[in-house]
Amino acid sequence: WKLMFKHQSGHKHAYLIRTHVSYVYTGGSIRMSATVEDDEGPPGLEIAETPERPDSTPDKDAPTTIAAAATTVAPLALNEQQDAVYHLNLGHQEMERILGELEANCDVVLENAGTEAWMPVDGIEQFIFKELGYEDQEQFNDALGGTFRQFCKALPHMETKIQDDGSSCDGKLVIRMIPPPTIKKKMTLKLTIKKSEDLWRTLYKAPDATIEIPELEFQIGASEKRQLEAIFNHITNAMFNLTQHARQGGMSGDGKEKVLDCCEQLSVLLDIPHPWELVVHDPSGRSIIKPDTDVEVIWDDEIEAAETA
């Protein structure tokens, strides 16, 4: 710091103030201590009594106090709260438990109150929180890898909205399970995998649906229950099961080699060396990919028309 000082004798000198500051944490506050050393400038150094400035006329709009000046500083964009990117990881056992509870409650509401019934997100969160015995909110959020609201919005077979019906939930975030189609209708979903973000889209695979990678003539078959995973996890789970089957299932040498070779090719595709196509064949029309940007949806009548042409 530089300090201008005028001695009683009338001599004006410049002093350089050196400060040494230390901070000590005392368990609830910070105590600051400082030592100050001054070095007198060269003898005879003259300093102008009034610092020169382009315009000495006070600005009537200028803040007169530090507090007032602080209020005039525009907030930095970096200080603004940003929405964190949320990745749904249903391979986590606790997340699967929470999802199971949410689906069970949605099924009950759908069955008893109909397809137009919605549940308040905050209310169902508190119910699941207590039902599964979580000790605090932090533990619950850790299991989800984020907030319950982020979790609900990321589920492809659920939909959320801000209620606006004038009810007690008006203005609140509500959720429901997407009702199954009244008439089963064959559907095909097509997505070109171009970047890693595409592999982390969530795919809700209905029990009777199959996943195909035409480039490798590879297919993941139907299952006993719904499968909800990132596309990446659908493929890696299939690779793991195939590898285990090949190594422990007593396959012939030729068959084992072909299975392991297929897994190797799948592994290469997961690095996305080039764009490749993923196809979901769903005879009931219930499968969903979320986000659905660039997902081509082809219904049964469109398929028949294309085959006829």
N, C-alpha and C positions, 0 to 999 in steps of 0.2 A: 504494500500500500504506500502511496505517496501522500504526505501531509504537508500543507503549507502552514507555517507558524510565524507569527510576528512577535518578537521579544518586546518587553517593556521599554527597552532602550530605543526601539524603533527599527532595529536591524531585522531584516526578513530572511529567513533561512528555509531550506527544504530539508525535511527529515524523511528518511526511509524507515518505515516501521516493519520490523520482522516479527511475525507472530508464530509461536509454536503452540499448537493446540493438541490436547490429548483428551480422549473420551473414555469414561469408565462406566460400565454397566453395573448398576447397583440393585438389580432385581426388580425394577419397576420403573426406573427412570434412568436417564443418562446424565451424568455429571460432567461438565466441561471445565477444564482448567486451562489457562493460557498464560504464557509469559511473553513479555514484549521487550524487544531491544530496539533502541533507536541509534542511528548513526547520523551524526550531524554532517550535513553536506559540506562541500568545500567552503572555506571562509570567504566572505564577501560575495557569495552567490546571491544575486538579486532576483526576486520573484515579483512578477507583476501583482499589484494589489488586487486587481480585478481580473479574473481570467477572461481572455478574449473569447468572444463568441460572435457568430455572424449577426445575430439579432438578439439584443438584450431585453427586448420587450417580452414580458411574461405572456405565455399562451394561456388565455382564459379557460381553455378546454383541457389543459394539462392536468393530470392528477396531482394532488398536493400531498398525499400520504402514500406510504408503501402499500397499505391495504388497498387504497383506491387504485394504485398502479397495477396491483395484482389482478384486479377484476377486469382490467382492460386487455390483458394478455389472452390472445385466442388460444383455445385448447389445441394441443397437438393431436393429429389424427392417430398417432401411435398409442395415445392414451385411451382411445375409444375402445369399448369392449367389442370384441369380434366373436362371431359364432364359430365355435370349433367344428372341425370336420368330424362327423361321427361315423364310425365303421361298425356295422353289426357283426358280431362274432358269436354265432350260435354254437360253436364248438365248445364254448365255456359252459360247464355243467350248471353253474348257478344261474346263468342267463336262460338256459333251457328250462329250469324250474320256474323262473318268473314267467316265461312265455307260456308254459303249461297252465299256470294259474290264470293268466290273462285270457287265454283261449277258452278255458273252462267257463269262466264268468261270461264271456261274450256268447258262448253257445247257449247258456241258460237264458240270457236276455233275448237272444235271437229266437229261441224256441217259445218263450213265454210272452214276450212283448212285441214280437214281430220285427220285420226288417227295418222299420223306421225308428226303432228305439236306439238311443245313444246313451252312453255312460260318461259321466264327468271324469276326465283323466286324473285329476287330483284325488277324487274319491276312491277310484279303483287302485290308485297307487298306495294310499294309506291302508286299504284293505289287504293288498298283497304283502305290503311291508310287515303288517302284524301277523298275517296268516303264516308267513314263512319264517317268522321269528328273528328278523334282523334287529340288531341292537341300536343302530343309529342310521341317520340318513347317509353319512359318508360310506358306511359299509355297503349299503344298498346301491349307491351310485357306483362304487368300485366294482360290484358284481355286474353292473350293466355297462361299465366302461363309459359312462356319461350319465345324463339325467333320464328319468323315466319318460319325459316328454320326447326327448331325442329318440329313445328306443321305440316308442309308439309310432312316431312319424316315419321311422325307417322300415317298419314291417310292411311287406308288400300286400299281405292279405288283410290288412287293417286300413281304415281310412279315418282321418281326423278332420275336424272343422271347428270354427268358432260358432257356438250356438247362437241363434238369433230368432228364437221362437217366442220370446217373452216369458219363458218359464223360469224356474229358480236357477237354471243353468245358463241363462241368457248372458252372453259375453264371455263365457268360459270355454276352454278347449274340451271337446268331447270326442269320443271314439266309438267305433263299432266294427265288427267283423264284416267284411264285404259279403253280402248274401250270395249263396250259391245260385247259379243260373236255374231258373224254373224248368227249363228244358235243356237236357244235355246236348251239347253241340260240339262237334269236332273242331279243333282249333290247332293251328300251327304258329309258333313264335320263331322268328328268325332274327339273329343278331350277329353282326360282323364284329369280331374282336379285333380292335385296332391298337389299343393301348392298355396299360396295366389297370387303369381305372375301370375298364370294361369287365375285367375278371372279378372285380370286387363289387359288382352289382349283385343284389340279392335275388335269388331265384326261388320262388315258391313252386315246388314241383308236386302236383297232385299225385295221389297214390297210383293212378292208372296211366300216368304220363311217362314218356321216355325222352331221354336226351341223346341227341345224335351229333357227331362231328363227321360230316360227310367226307372230308378230306382224308380221314383215316379209316373210313367205314367202321367207325367205333360207335357203340350205343350203350347207354346206361338204361337198364330195363325198368319195368314197373316195380313198385314196392308195396308193402303192406299198409304203410301209413304215409302221410305227407312228409316231404323233406324240405326243410327251409334252411338254405345255406347260401353263402357267396358262391358264384359260379366256380371260382378257383377251388373252393372246398368240395363242391360236388365232384369235380374231376380228380382231385388228389385223394379223396376217400375211395373213389373207384379204383385208382391206381394201387392204393394200399391193399384193398381187398383182393384184387387180381394177383398182386405179387405174393400175398400170403397163400392164396389158393394154389399158385404155381409151385411154390416151394414146399408146401405141406400136404397138397392134395393128391400126391402120387400120380401126377400127370406124366405122360410119355415125354421123352426128350425133345421131340419135334414140337409138340404142343406147348411145352413149357417155354421153349425158346421163342415161339411166336408171341406168347403172352408177355414175356419180359421185353421183347422187342417193341410191342405195342405200347407198353408203359414208358419205354424210353422215348418213343415218338411223341407221346402225350407230354412228357416232361419238356421236350424241345418246344412244343407249341405254347406251353405256359410262359416261355420267354418271349413270345410273340415275335418270331423272326420275320413274319409277314402277316398281313390280315388273314383271318380264317373265320369260317362260319360256324355258329352254334345253332342247332335247331331243336326245338321242343315240340314233340308230337303229343297232343292232349285230347283224347276222345271225349272228355267231359267239359272241356273249356274252362277249367278252373285255375290253370297255372298262370303265374304272373312274374314278370321281371321288373324290378324297381332299382333305379330310375328307368322309365320306359322310353327315354330318348333314343331315337333311331331303331327302336324295336319294331319289326314288321309283324303285324298280326293278320293272319289269314284264316278266315272262317270256312266252314265246310262247303257252303255254296260256292265260295270263290275258288276253292280247291277243285271242286267238280267242274266248274266252268273252265278252269285252266287245263284240266285233263281232257275235257271234251275238245277244246280248241287244239 
